[in-house]
Amino acid sequence: MALAGLYRRTLPSPPAIEFASAEGKQLFTEGIAGGTMEGFFKLISYYQTQSEPAFCGLATLAMVLNALAIDPGRTWKGPWRWFDDSMLDCCEPLEKIKEQGITFGKVACLAVCNGAHVETLRTDQSSLDDFRQRVISCTSSEDCHLIVSYHRGVFEQTGSGHFSPIGGYHAGKDMVLILDVARFKYPPHWVPLSLLWQAMNTVDKATGHRRGFLVISKLHKAASVLYTVSCRHKDWNFVAKYLTEDVPLLFTSGYLKDVDDVLCIVFKSAPPNLREFIKWVAEVRRQDDGSSMLGEEEKRRLALKEEVLKQIRETELFRHVTRYLAFESSLCYNVASLGYEDRLADIAANVCCQGAELLMGKIRSSNGLCCKATNVKLIKTDSKEPVTMVSGTVISNGTEQRVDMLIPSSQTEPSCLCDFDENNCCGMHPSMGDGLTVLLFALPQDTWLGLKEEKLQAQMKGLTSVDSLPTLLREEVTSGSAFANAASFPQG
C-alpha cells in the first residue's frame, strides 16, 4: 500500500522561532544592525536543500564551500566547477551515507580534502563561552562559517543527529540562526545559543564521541600539485592505507641496504590503485589547466603549479625516484616486447649460448655458435626454492655439443608502475615521478623507523624532510598533505 508521504513538520516554537515570522524578522533586522549577520548573505546565496534525507552533512558542507568561493578543481556538470552534495563521496561511499548518515570526523575530513581550512571542536574540547565567541567572530565576517552537529531532540524536533550551518547571531537575545538544510522538514529558525550548546553536548551513539562544531574558512594559497592528491579519487583510501600502514610493516620484514632498496620495497609491492591514482592526478590537471577559457585567477594559479613542479624536480628525492622508475620502465618494455613462451625460449637460448661460450673459451664472441631445441626445466632440490636448468644443443663450426646449465631464478620483476616515461618529466602536468615524489614527501617521518639500518633510516628522513624545501613547495606539502589531513581528524 502506497504511503501518502509527509509534507513538512510543524516547527516546535518555543524553543525555536521561525525565521520568516514577525519575531524572526525582527531578530534578523536587529542582528544586521549589531553587525552579526555578515556571513548570512553569502550563505543564503548558496542555500540548498539536502538531496537525500541523510545528506545533511554533505549539503551543509557543499553550501559552505560554495559560500567561501572555493574552487572544487573538477567539474560538476558540463564545464562548470561547483560543489554539490552528490560530489562529496571520497571519505565515505554515498550509498553508505544514504543508509547511515555521516560522522563529525568524516565531515571535517571532507572539508579539508576539498580545499578548506578546518578547525574541529567537540563540546568536551571547548566551552559555552568559547563557542559564543566563535559564533560572534564568524557571523561578523564573510571569511568563515560555522557548521554545527547537534541532536534535534533538544529542540523538541523529530529526528536525531543533524548538521546545519549557523547563519547569524542576535547578541541581545543570545540567539543563533540555524539555516536548516532539511528545508522539506523545518524552515530556517532561531534558537537560544545555550540550548544549541546542549544539543551539541550529546553523544553520537554511532561513534561514542560528543558532537560539536566546525569552523570552516578558505585556505589563502593557490593549489598546485597536492590539490588533487587527496581523497577525491575512488582509490585514495587504498593508496593511503598502503603507504601509511603497509609500507612501514614491509620495512621491518627484511634488511635494506640503500635508497634503491627502499624504493623497490615501496613501489614493487604497491597495489595497482597507486598507478591509477597518479595517472588520475595528471589527467585532472590536464583537463583543468588545458582549458582555453582560463581566467586571470586560474592563470596565476597555473603559474604557481608550474613553479611547484619545477621545485619538485630539483630535489634529490625526485632524482632517486626517476632513476628507479627508469629501471622499472626498461623491465616493463622487455616483458611487453615478448610473449611468455617466446620469452622463455629466448632466455633459454641466450643462457645456453653464453654457457657454450664459457666452456669453449669464447667469452665475447659467439660467431659460429647457435642453439637448437632449447628447454627450460624447474628441478626440485632440498632447498625451498626450485632450481632452473637450461638444456640445449650448441652447434659450433659444424660440431654439436649438448650443454646443461643451472641458472639462478631471477627475482627482478616489473611492478605496477609500468607506464613511466622519462620524456614526460617536463611541462606543467605532473608525471608519475612527480606524483610519487610528492607522496613520499607527504609521508610522516615515523614511516622510516622500521628500517633496520640506522644510516639508511637517517638518509630517508633527510631525503623526505620538508625543512630544507623551498618555501612554496614546503607549504604545498605541509598544508596540502592528505596523509596529515586524514590523521588530523578522528573519524568518529
C-alpha positions as CSV (number, residue, x, y, z in Angstrom):
1,M,0.0,0.0,0.0
2,A,1.4,3.4,-1.1
3,L,2.1,5.9,1.7
4,A,0.7,9.4,1.4
5,G,4.0,10.8,2.4
6,L,4.8,13.8,4.7
7,Y,4.7,17.5,3.8
8,R,6.9,19.4,6.2
9,R,6.7,19.4,10.0
10,T,5.4,22.0,12.4
11,L,8.3,23.8,13.9
12,P,8.1,23.4,17.7
13,S,8.0,27.0,18.9
14,P,9.2,27.7,21.5
15,P,12.1,26.9,21.8
16,A,12.6,27.8,18.1
17,I,11.5,31.0,16.4
18,E,10.7,30.7,12.6
19,F,12.9,32.9,10.5
20,A,10.0,34.2,8.4
21,S,7.8,35.0,11.4
22,A,7.3,38.6,12.6
23,E,9.6,37.9,15.6
24,G,12.1,36.2,13.4
25,K,12.3,39.1,11.0
26,Q,12.7,41.5,14.0
27,L,15.7,39.4,15.2
28,F,17.2,39.5,11.7
29,T,16.9,43.3,11.5
30,E,18.4,43.8,14.9
31,G,21.2,41.3,14.1
32,I,22.1,43.3,11.0
33,A,22.3,46.4,13.0
34,G,24.5,44.7,15.5
35,G,26.9,43.5,12.8
36,T,26.5,39.8,13.4
37,M,24.7,38.9,10.2
38,E,27.6,39.5,7.8
39,G,28.0,35.8,6.9
40,F,24.3,35.4,6.2
41,F,24.3,36.9,2.8
42,K,27.0,34.6,1.3
43,L,25.3,31.5,2.9
44,I,21.8,32.4,1.7
45,S,23.1,33.0,-1.8
46,Y,24.1,29.3,-1.9
47,Y,21.5,27.8,0.4
48,Q,20.4,24.4,-0.7
49,T,18.2,21.6,0.4
50,Q,19.9,18.2,1.0
51,S,19.2,15.9,-1.8
52,E,18.7,12.8,0.4
53,P,17.3,12.5,3.9
54,A,20.7,11.5,5.3
55,F,22.8,14.0,3.3
56,C,22.6,16.9,5.9
57,G,26.3,16.9,6.4
58,L,27.1,16.8,2.7
59,A,24.6,19.6,1.8
60,T,25.8,21.8,4.7
61,L,29.4,21.4,3.6
62,A,28.6,22.0,-0.1
63,M,26.8,25.2,0.8
64,V,29.6,26.5,3.0
65,L,32.3,25.6,0.4
66,N,30.4,27.5,-2.3
67,A,29.8,30.4,0.0
68,L,33.6,30.6,0.6
69,A,34.2,30.6,-3.2
70,I,36.4,27.6,-3.0
71,D,37.1,26.2,-6.5
72,P,36.4,22.4,-6.5
73,G,39.1,21.8,-9.1
74,R,36.8,19.5,-11.0
75,T,33.6,19.8,-13.0
76,W,30.1,19.4,-11.7
77,K,28.1,19.4,-14.9
78,G,29.2,20.5,-18.3
79,P,32.1,22.8,-18.0
80,W,31.0,24.2,-14.6
81,R,33.0,23.6,-11.4
82,W,30.7,23.7,-8.5
83,F,30.1,21.9,-5.2
84,D,27.0,19.6,-4.9
85,D,26.3,17.1,-2.1
86,S,26.5,14.3,-4.6
87,M,30.2,15.1,-5.3
88,L,31.3,14.6,-1.7
89,D,31.8,10.9,-1.8
90,C,35.5,10.4,-1.1
91,C,35.6,9.8,2.7
92,E,32.5,7.5,2.7
93,P,30.5,6.0,-0.2
94,L,27.3,7.8,-0.9
95,E,25.3,4.6,-0.6
96,K,26.6,4.1,2.9
97,I,25.8,7.7,3.8
98,K,22.3,7.3,2.5
99,E,21.8,4.4,4.9
100,Q,23.8,5.6,8.0
101,G,24.5,9.3,7.6
102,I,27.9,10.7,8.1
103,T,30.0,11.3,11.2
104,F,31.5,14.5,12.6
105,G,35.1,13.4,11.8
106,K,34.2,12.5,8.2
107,V,32.6,15.9,7.5
108,A,35.8,17.5,8.8
109,C,38.0,15.3,6.6
110,L,35.7,16.0,3.6
111,A,36.1,19.8,4.1
112,V,39.9,19.6,4.2
113,C,40.1,17.3,1.2
114,N,38.1,19.8,-0.8
115,G,40.3,22.8,-0.1
116,A,39.1,24.3,3.2
117,H,40.8,25.2,6.4
118,V,39.0,23.4,9.2
119,E,39.1,23.7,13.0
120,T,37.1,21.0,14.7
121,L,35.9,21.4,18.3
122,R,33.8,18.8,20.1
123,T,32.0,20.1,23.2
124,D,34.4,18.3,25.5
125,Q,37.2,20.3,23.8
126,S,35.6,23.7,24.1
127,S,33.2,25.6,26.4
128,L,29.9,27.6,26.0
129,D,31.8,30.9,26.2
130,D,34.3,29.8,23.6
131,F,31.5,28.7,21.3
132,R,29.8,32.0,21.7
133,Q,33.0,33.9,20.8
134,R,33.4,31.7,17.7
135,V,29.8,32.4,16.7
136,I,30.3,36.1,17.1
137,S,33.6,36.0,15.1
138,C,32.2,34.1,12.2
139,T,28.8,35.8,11.9
140,S,30.6,39.2,11.9
141,S,32.7,38.2,8.9
142,E,32.3,36.7,5.4
143,D,35.6,34.8,5.8
144,C,34.5,31.9,7.9
145,H,31.4,29.9,8.6
146,L,30.2,27.6,11.4
147,I,28.8,24.1,10.9
148,V,27.1,22.6,14.0
149,S,26.5,19.0,14.7
150,Y,23.6,18.6,17.2
151,H,20.7,16.4,18.3
152,R,17.3,17.7,17.2
153,G,15.5,16.2,20.3
154,V,16.8,19.0,22.5
155,F,14.7,21.4,20.4
156,E,11.7,19.1,20.6
157,Q,12.1,18.4,16.8
158,T,11.7,14.9,15.3
159,G,14.9,13.1,14.3
160,S,18.2,12.7,15.9
161,G,21.7,13.8,14.8
162,H,21.8,16.7,12.3
163,F,24.2,19.1,10.6
164,S,23.4,22.7,9.5
165,P,25.3,26.0,9.2
166,I,24.9,29.0,11.5
167,G,23.6,31.9,9.5
168,G,23.7,34.7,12.1
169,Y,23.6,35.8,15.7
170,H,21.5,38.2,17.9
171,A,23.6,39.5,20.7
172,G,20.8,40.9,22.8
173,K,18.7,37.7,22.8
174,D,21.8,35.4,22.7
175,M,20.2,33.5,19.8
176,V,21.6,31.9,16.7
177,L,20.0,31.4,13.3
178,I,20.2,27.8,12.0
179,L,19.9,27.6,8.2
180,D,18.4,24.1,8.3
181,V,19.4,22.2,5.1
182,A,16.4,19.8,5.6
183,R,14.1,22.5,4.3
184,F,11.5,19.9,3.3
185,K,11.1,19.3,7.1
186,Y,11.8,22.5,9.0
187,P,12.4,26.1,7.8
188,P,15.3,28.3,9.0
189,H,14.9,29.1,12.6
190,W,16.4,31.0,15.6
191,V,17.3,29.1,18.8
192,P,18.9,30.1,22.1
193,L,22.7,29.7,21.8
194,S,22.9,28.0,25.2
195,L,20.2,25.5,24.1
196,L,22.2,24.8,20.9
197,W,25.2,24.1,23.1
198,Q,23.1,21.5,25.0
199,A,22.1,19.9,21.7
200,M,25.7,19.7,20.6
201,N,26.8,18.4,24.0
202,T,25.3,15.0,23.3
203,V,26.9,11.7,22.4
204,D,26.6,10.2,18.9
205,K,25.8,6.6,19.6
206,A,27.4,5.5,16.3
207,T,30.8,6.7,17.4
208,G,30.7,7.2,21.2
209,H,32.0,10.7,20.8
210,R,30.4,14.0,21.6
211,R,29.1,16.3,18.9
212,G,30.4,19.8,18.3
213,F,31.1,22.4,15.7
214,L,33.5,23.1,12.8
215,V,35.0,26.5,11.9
216,I,35.4,26.5,8.1
217,S,37.5,29.1,6.2
218,K,39.3,29.3,2.9
219,L,42.9,28.4,2.5
220,H,44.7,31.5,1.3
221,K,47.1,29.7,-1.0
222,A,46.9,28.6,-4.6
223,A,46.6,24.9,-5.2
224,S,49.3,23.3,-7.3
225,V,50.1,19.5,-7.1
226,L,48.5,18.2,-3.9
227,Y,45.2,19.8,-4.6
228,T,44.3,16.6,-6.4
229,V,46.4,14.3,-4.2
230,S,43.5,13.9,-1.8
231,C,40.7,11.5,-1.1
232,R,38.6,12.7,-4.0
233,H,39.7,9.7,-6.1
234,K,38.0,6.3,-5.5
235,D,41.3,4.6,-5.0
236,W,42.7,7.1,-2.4
237,N,41.6,5.1,0.6
238,F,43.6,2.1,-0.7
239,V,46.6,4.2,-1.5
240,A,46.6,5.9,1.8
241,K,46.2,2.7,3.7
242,Y,49.1,1.0,1.8
243,L,51.5,3.9,2.2
244,T,50.8,4.7,5.9
245,E,50.1,1.2,7.2
246,D,51.5,-1.5,5.0
247,V,54.8,0.2,3.9
248,P,56.2,0.6,7.5
249,L,55.5,-3.1,8.1
250,L,57.3,-4.0,4.9
251,F,60.4,-2.2,6.1
252,T,60.6,-4.5,9.2
253,S,60.5,-7.7,7.1
254,G,64.0,-7.6,5.6
255,Y,67.4,-5.9,5.5
256,L,67.6,-3.0,3.1
257,K,71.0,-1.5,2.3
258,D,70.3,1.7,0.2
259,V,67.6,4.1,-1.1
260,D,67.0,2.0,-4.2
261,D,66.1,-1.0,-2.0
262,V,63.7,1.2,-0.1
263,L,62.0,2.5,-3.3
264,C,61.9,-1.1,-4.5
265,I,60.0,-2.2,-1.4
266,V,57.6,0.8,-1.5
267,F,56.8,0.6,-5.2
268,K,57.3,-3.1,-6.0
269,S,54.6,-4.1,-3.6
270,A,52.3,-1.2,-4.4
271,P,48.7,-2.1,-5.4
272,P,47.6,-1.2,-9.0
273,N,45.5,1.5,-7.3
274,L,48.6,3.6,-6.8
275,R,49.4,3.7,-10.5
276,E,45.8,4.6,-11.4
277,F,45.7,7.2,-8.7
278,I,48.8,9.0,-10.1
279,K,47.5,8.8,-13.6
280,W,44.3,10.3,-12.5
281,V,46.1,13.3,-10.8
282,A,47.8,14.0,-14.2
283,E,44.6,13.7,-16.1
284,V,42.7,16.0,-13.8
285,R,45.5,18.6,-14.2
286,R,45.4,18.3,-18.0
287,Q,41.6,18.8,-18.0
288,D,41.6,21.7,-15.5
289,D,44.7,23.5,-16.8
290,G,44.3,22.8,-20.5
291,S,41.2,24.9,-20.9
292,S,41.3,27.9,-23.3
293,M,38.8,29.7,-21.0
294,L,41.2,30.3,-18.1
295,G,40.6,33.5,-16.1
296,E,43.3,35.6,-14.5
297,E,43.0,33.8,-11.2
298,E,43.3,30.4,-12.9
299,K,46.3,31.7,-14.8
300,R,48.1,32.9,-11.7
301,R,47.3,29.5,-10.0
302,L,48.7,27.7,-13.1
303,A,52.0,29.7,-12.9
304,L,52.4,28.6,-9.3
305,K,51.6,25.0,-10.2
306,E,54.4,25.1,-12.8
307,E,56.8,26.6,-10.2
308,V,56.0,23.8,-7.7
309,L,56.6,21.1,-10.3
310,K,59.9,22.8,-11.1
311,Q,60.9,22.7,-7.4
312,I,59.9,19.1,-7.1
313,R,62.1,18.1,-10.0
314,E,65.1,19.9,-8.4
315,T,65.0,17.7,-5.3
316,E,67.4,14.8,-4.7
317,L,64.4,12.6,-3.8
318,F,62.9,13.2,-7.3
319,R,66.2,12.0,-8.9
320,H,66.1,8.8,-6.9
321,V,62.5,8.2,-7.9
322,T,63.0,8.9,-11.6
323,R,66.1,6.6,-11.7
324,Y,64.2,3.8,-10.1
325,L,61.2,4.3,-12.5
326,A,63.5,4.4,-15.5
327,F,64.8,0.9,-14.4
328,E,61.2,-0.3,-14.0
329,S,60.3,1.1,-17.4
330,S,63.1,-1.0,-19.0
331,L,61.8,-4.1,-17.3
332,C,58.3,-3.4,-18.5
333,Y,59.5,-2.8,-22.0
334,N,61.4,-6.1,-22.1
335,V,58.4,-8.0,-20.7
336,A,55.9,-6.4,-23.0
337,S,58.0,-7.0,-26.1
338,L,57.8,-10.8,-26.0
339,G,55.1,-13.3,-25.3
340,Y,55.5,-15.6,-22.3
341,E,56.5,-18.7,-24.3
342,D,58.8,-16.8,-26.7
343,R,60.4,-15.0,-23.8
344,L,61.3,-18.3,-22.0
345,A,62.7,-19.8,-25.2
346,D,64.7,-16.6,-25.9
347,I,66.1,-16.5,-22.4
348,A,67.0,-20.2,-22.5
349,A,68.8,-19.9,-25.9
350,N,70.7,-16.9,-24.7
351,V,71.8,-18.6,-21.5
352,C,72.7,-21.8,-23.4
353,C,74.9,-19.9,-25.8
354,Q,76.6,-18.0,-23.0
355,G,77.3,-21.3,-21.3
356,A,78.8,-22.7,-24.5
357,E,81.0,-19.7,-25.0
358,L,82.4,-20.0,-21.5
359,L,83.0,-23.8,-21.9
360,M,84.8,-23.2,-25.3
361,G,86.8,-20.2,-24.0
362,K,84.9,-17.7,-26.2
363,I,83.9,-15.1,-23.7
364,R,82.8,-12.3,-26.0
365,S,82.4,-13.8,-29.4
366,S,79.6,-16.0,-30.4
367,N,80.4,-16.3,-34.1
368,G,79.5,-19.7,-35.4
369,L,77.6,-20.6,-32.2
370,C,73.9,-21.3,-32.2
371,C,71.5,-23.2,-30.1
372,K,68.6,-25.5,-31.0
373,A,66.0,-27.5,-29.1
374,T,66.5,-25.3,-26.0
375,N,64.5,-26.4,-23.0
376,V,63.8,-24.9,-19.5
377,K,63.1,-27.1,-16.5
378,L,62.4,-26.5,-12.9
379,I,64.2,-29.1,-10.7
380,K,63.2,-29.8,-7.2
381,T,66.0,-29.7,-4.6
382,D,66.4,-29.9,-0.9
383,S,66.1,-26.2,-0.6
384,K,62.8,-24.4,-0.5
385,E,63.2,-22.8,-4.0
386,P,63.3,-24.9,-7.2
387,V,66.4,-24.6,-9.5
388,T,66.1,-23.6,-13.1
389,M,68.0,-25.8,-15.6
390,V,68.5,-24.7,-19.2
391,S,69.3,-27.5,-21.7
392,G,70.2,-27.2,-25.3
393,T,72.4,-28.4,-28.2
394,V,75.1,-26.0,-29.3
395,I,76.4,-26.1,-32.9
396,S,79.8,-24.6,-33.3
397,N,81.8,-24.9,-36.6
398,G,79.7,-27.9,-37.6
399,T,80.2,-29.8,-34.3
400,E,77.2,-30.4,-32.0
401,Q,77.6,-30.3,-28.2
402,R,75.0,-30.7,-25.5
403,V,75.0,-28.1,-22.8
404,D,73.2,-28.3,-19.4
405,M,73.4,-25.3,-17.1
406,L,71.9,-24.4,-13.8
407,I,70.9,-20.7,-13.5
408,P,69.6,-18.7,-10.5
409,S,65.9,-17.7,-10.6
410,S,65.5,-14.0,-11.2
411,Q,63.7,-12.0,-8.6
412,T,63.6,-8.9,-10.8
413,E,60.0,-8.4,-11.9
414,P,58.3,-5.3,-13.0
415,S,56.0,-3.5,-10.6
416,C,52.6,-1.9,-11.3
417,L,54.3,1.3,-12.4
418,C,54.8,0.3,-15.9
419,D,53.9,3.5,-17.8
420,F,56.7,5.7,-16.7
421,D,58.1,7.9,-19.5
422,E,61.2,9.9,-18.7
423,N,60.2,12.3,-21.5
424,N,57.1,13.3,-19.6
425,C,59.1,14.8,-16.8
426,C,58.7,18.2,-18.1
427,G,55.9,20.7,-18.7
428,M,53.1,21.8,-16.4
429,H,51.4,18.4,-15.8
430,P,52.7,16.0,-13.1
431,S,54.4,12.9,-14.2
432,M,54.5,9.5,-12.4
433,G,57.8,10.7,-10.9
434,D,56.3,13.9,-9.6
435,G,53.3,12.2,-8.1
436,L,55.3,9.6,-6.3
437,T,57.9,12.1,-5.1
438,V,55.1,14.3,-3.6
439,L,53.6,11.3,-1.9
440,L,56.9,10.4,-0.3
441,F,57.4,13.9,1.0
442,A,53.9,13.8,2.4
443,L,54.5,10.7,4.4
444,P,55.0,11.1,8.2
445,Q,58.7,10.9,9.3
446,D,58.0,7.9,11.5
447,T,57.3,5.9,8.4
448,W,61.1,5.2,8.2
449,L,61.5,4.0,11.7
450,G,61.1,0.4,10.6
451,L,64.3,0.5,8.6
452,K,66.9,-1.6,10.5
453,E,70.0,0.2,9.0
454,E,70.3,3.4,11.0
455,K,72.3,5.2,8.3
456,L,69.7,4.4,5.8
457,Q,66.9,5.4,8.1
458,A,68.6,8.8,8.6
459,Q,69.2,9.1,4.8
460,M,65.5,8.5,4.1
461,K,64.4,11.0,6.7
462,G,66.8,13.6,5.1
463,L,65.5,12.9,1.6
464,T,61.9,13.3,2.6
465,S,62.3,16.1,5.1
466,V,60.3,19.2,4.2
467,D,62.5,21.5,6.3
468,S,65.0,22.2,3.6
469,L,62.5,22.6,0.8
470,P,61.8,25.9,-0.9
471,T,59.0,27.8,0.8
472,L,56.4,27.3,-1.9
473,L,56.9,23.5,-2.1
474,R,57.2,23.2,1.7
475,E,53.9,25.0,2.2
476,E,52.3,22.8,-0.5
477,V,53.4,19.6,1.1
478,T,52.6,20.6,4.7
479,S,49.3,22.3,4.2
480,G,48.0,20.0,1.5
481,S,49.3,16.7,2.8
482,A,46.3,14.3,2.5
483,F,48.1,12.0,5.0
484,A,48.3,14.7,7.6
485,N,44.7,15.7,6.9
486,A,43.4,12.2,7.3
487,A,45.3,11.8,10.5
488,S,44.2,15.1,12.0
489,F,40.5,14.3,12.4
490,P,39.1,11.5,14.5
491,Q,36.8,9.5,12.2
492,G,34.2,9.1,14.9
